[in-house]
């Protein structure tokens, strides 16, 4: 291969590498903006504190069906009346419902994937405000 052909090949390879880097950077930026605009909404510090309080209450779910349903109803009332962010309220509601199912045996417990998705969503709603303490998958 002559020197001219080698130089053209090197220039073409450098151009291709630069194009891949630029396209990758644009793709990363578009994905980042998409996630921010379409991802979980940011909850306030007050909502995140309330979420942790309700999660902690649900962790003490009694095994007696009537008492468990009463606790779930009390937490539901607090969710509907006190949360400003519907997203974190929904994730807390999912968690409380699953704790009720586990306590009473009445219903379907989540799969590991469903649980991990709920935890990820809840954490995303409170990113920057606090780290929600949710137990590992115990169902």
Secondary structure, 3 states (H helix, E strand, C coil): CCHHHHHHHHHHHHHHHHHHHHHHHHHHHHHHHHHHHHCCCCCCHHHHHHHHHHHHHHHCCCCCHHHHHHHHHHHHHHHHHHCCCHHHHHHHHHHHHHHHHHHHCCCCCCCHHHHHHHHHHHHHHCCCCCCCCCCCCCC
